[in-house]
């Protein structure tokens, strides 16, 4: 299975957006259907703006937890891209 990626610097495709938020795709669709997260349709596919995803995350967690979440996501992305290696203690 191909790794989900950003559509552009500002947009995620659905699977990547769900991964970024740490939720299932079906839950992301439900959030969108209930107008909790805005989506944009291109060629019949939903795309999600990074800023909208971050707003939803901020509404879910206190600021310190949100910043921790973003930091962890960035570290995981670095590891997946081979820029960092797991260190054994």
Secondary structure, 3 states (H helix, E strand, C coil): CCCCCECCCCEEEHHHHHHHHCCCHHHHHHHHHCCCCCCEEECCEEEEEHHHHHHHHHHHCCHHHHHHHHHHHHHHHHHHCCCCCCCCC
